[in-house]
Amino acid sequence: MSAGAAIARNGENNRRASAKRAMRDLAGLTIERSRDYSLLWRIATSEEIYRVTSDDGSPVPSRWRIAEREDCIYLLAQLDGKLLGFCAFYPVNSVTFETHVCFLSRGPVNELCYRAMLAWMWENTKARRIIGSVPEFNYLAIAFAKRCGFERYGWNRDSFLKNGKLYAQVCMGISRG
């Protein structure tokens, strides 16, 4: 086995072990729909999230507003009472939702948490497809989406402006089932 293959295999084993530990520790995980728009706004505009997710056309955080609509689904995640973050699911049509991820926590718990949110969507809505777009430079978000079962279905050229530079977005999606 080559050194590169051994490193890749070791990395995969470490991820699996971390995921197993996180799964064992998820007994206190709660996923619930939230309409606490003030809390959701505070999470979405936190420095570590807004800095990464906003583009050059985004307002300053104090002027940004979350969509307060009944058809928008916001799922809040907590582990043993500690806030992990939320995910938004905006309807595109009656069976397709666009997702946005806002986790304050880091590590494998986010992947397991997001998978639980996807399960909630499949069980509690008419959703058959969930989609999202990730700027091409956000390798961590693309890898996260792939680990959660999303597949690339397109490339949206010159569609995200960050720091004066145009980037493509990777269009990704997952279907129920």
C-alpha positions in Angstrom: 0.0 0.0 0.0 1.3 3.4 -0.9 1.9 6.1 1.7 -0.9 8.2 0.2 -3.3 5.3 0.4 -2.3 4.5 4.0 -2.8 8.2 5.0 -6.2 8.2 3.3 -7.2 4.9 4.9 -6.1 6.2 8.3 -8.1 9.4 7.9 -11.2 7.4 7.0 -10.7 5.2 10.0 -10.4 8.3 12.2 -13.6 9.8 10.7 -15.5 6.6 11.3 -14.3 6.4 14.9 -15.2 10.1 15.5 -18.6 9.5 14.0 -19.2 6.4 16.2 -18.2 8.5 19.3 -20.5 11.3 18.2 -23.4 8.9 17.6 -23.0 7.4 21.0 -23.1 10.9 22.5 -26.2 11.9 20.5 -28.7 10.4 23.0 -29.4 14.0 24.2 -30.0 15.4 20.6 -33.2 17.3 20.0 -34.3 18.5 16.6 -37.4 20.8 16.7 -39.0 23.2 14.4 -38.5 26.8 15.5 -40.2 30.1 14.8 -38.0 31.9 17.3 -36.8 34.3 14.5 -34.8 36.4 16.9 -32.7 33.4 18.0 -32.4 32.2 14.4 -31.2 35.7 13.3 -28.6 35.8 16.1 -27.2 32.4 15.0 -27.2 33.3 11.2 -25.5 36.6 11.8 -22.9 35.3 14.2 -19.4 36.2 13.1 -18.3 32.7 12.3 -21.3 32.0 10.1 -22.1 35.3 8.4 -18.5 35.9 7.4 -18.5 32.6 5.4 -22.1 32.6 4.0 -22.5 36.2 3.0 -21.5 37.6 -0.3 -20.5 41.2 -1.4 -24.1 42.1 -1.8 -25.2 41.1 1.6 -26.1 43.8 4.1 -24.2 44.3 7.3 -25.5 41.7 9.8 -27.6 44.2 11.8 -29.6 44.9 8.6 -30.0 41.3 7.4 -33.4 39.7 8.0 -34.5 36.1 8.2 -37.5 35.1 6.2 -40.5 35.0 8.6 -42.9 32.9 6.5 -45.0 29.9 7.6 -43.7 27.8 4.6 -40.1 28.2 5.6 -38.9 25.4 7.9 -36.2 26.2 10.5 -35.0 23.1 12.4 -33.1 23.9 15.6 -30.6 21.4 17.0 -29.6 21.1 20.7 -27.4 18.5 22.4 -28.1 18.1 26.1 -29.5 21.6 26.1 -26.5 23.1 24.3 -27.4 25.0 21.1 -25.7 23.5 18.0 -27.3 25.7 15.4 -30.1 25.4 12.8 -30.8 24.5 9.3 -33.3 26.4 7.0 -35.4 24.7 4.4 -37.0 27.1 1.9 -39.7 25.8 -0.5 -38.8 25.9 -4.2 -42.0 24.1 -5.1 -44.3 21.6 -3.4 -41.7 18.8 -3.2 -38.3 20.6 -3.4 -36.7 22.6 -0.7 -33.5 24.7 -0.7 -31.3 24.2 2.4 -29.0 26.5 4.3 -26.8 25.2 7.2 -26.0 27.4 10.2 -24.1 25.2 12.7 -22.2 26.9 15.6 -20.7 23.6 16.7 -17.8 21.8 14.9 -17.0 18.2 14.2 -18.8 15.0 13.3 -21.8 15.9 15.4 -22.9 18.3 12.7 -23.1 15.6 10.0 -25.1 13.3 12.3 -27.3 16.2 13.3 -27.9 17.3 9.7 -28.8 13.7 8.7 -31.4 13.7 11.6 -32.8 17.0 10.1 -33.0 15.4 6.7 -34.9 12.5 8.2 -37.2 15.0 9.9 -37.9 16.6 6.5 -38.6 13.3 4.8 -41.0 12.2 7.6 -42.8 15.5 8.3 -43.1 17.2 4.9 -43.9 16.4 1.2 -40.2 16.9 0.4 -38.8 14.6 -2.3 -35.7 16.6 -3.0 -33.5 19.0 -1.0 -31.0 21.2 -2.9 -28.3 23.7 -2.1 -25.6 25.8 -3.7 -22.1 26.0 -2.3 -19.4 28.5 -3.5 -16.7 26.6 -5.2 -14.0 27.8 -2.8 -15.9 26.3 0.3 -14.3 22.9 0.2 -15.4 22.1 3.7 -19.1 22.7 2.9 -18.9 20.7 -0.3 -17.3 17.7 1.6 -19.9 18.0 4.3 -22.7 17.9 1.8 -21.2 14.8 0.1 -20.8 13.0 3.5 -24.5 13.8 4.2 -25.5 12.1 0.9 -25.7 15.1 -1.5 -24.6 14.7 -5.0 -23.4 17.4 -7.4 -25.9 18.0 -10.2 -24.7 21.2 -11.7 -22.3 24.1 -11.8 -23.6 27.7 -11.7 -20.8 29.8 -13.3 -20.0 33.3 -12.1 -22.9 33.4 -9.5 -21.3 34.3 -6.2 -19.4 37.5 -5.6 -16.9 37.5 -2.6 -14.3 40.1 -2.0 -14.7 41.5 -5.5 -14.2 38.1 -7.2 -16.8 36.1 -9.0 -17.0 32.4 -8.2 -19.1 29.5 -9.4 -21.4 27.6 -7.2 -21.6 23.9 -7.0 -25.3 22.8 -7.2 -25.9 19.8 -5.0 -29.0 17.8 -4.1 -30.4 14.7 -2.3 -33.6 12.9 -3.0 -35.7 11.0 -0.6 -35.2 7.4 -0.4 
